[in-house]
């Protein structure tokens, strides 16, 4: 099965939801609403100086590639999650905007988005992928997911500085 798609028949056989991950241009208004919810959550649980989530303009920068994940919901597709990669340099990328819609959490969507981002980072020639997430209990499931996929704590990278509300993680590709 391709990392970016799961056929409905395969999804039924494995118990996984059918998911289509696509490179996105951020024009769909559902993505704007989704990202605003993401930013609102980050502002609710993190100090203002520790909110590093990007808005639409931040995600439209040339060094960022953004993917959205969609599930069939009746006759329409529903936005299930997002992930982005920010190129830091030729060998190093940062995971950004990793989020699953609230009502679909716990169904493996984040793991599939992460696998997709890892594959895309490798395909782009990166040899390291790093991320910043929160240190608060709200972020514990995300930190556990990243650890299960080979990420380990690291010092701040890129433009980040030390921040007790941030947890920095990295892994080789």
Secondary structure as UniProt FT lines:
FT   TURN            3..4
FT   HELIX           8..14
FT   STRAND          20..23
FT   HELIX           29..45
FT   HELIX           48..50
FT   HELIX           56..59
FT   TURN            62..63
FT   STRAND          64..73
FT   TURN            74..75
FT   STRAND          76..87
FT   STRAND          92..100
FT   HELIX           102..104
FT   TURN            105..106
FT   HELIX           109..123
FT   TURN            124..125
FT   STRAND          128..134
FT   HELIX           137..139
FT   HELIX           140..148
FT   TURN            149..150
FT   STRAND          152..153
FT   TURN            158..159
FT   TURN            164..165
FT   STRAND          166..172
//
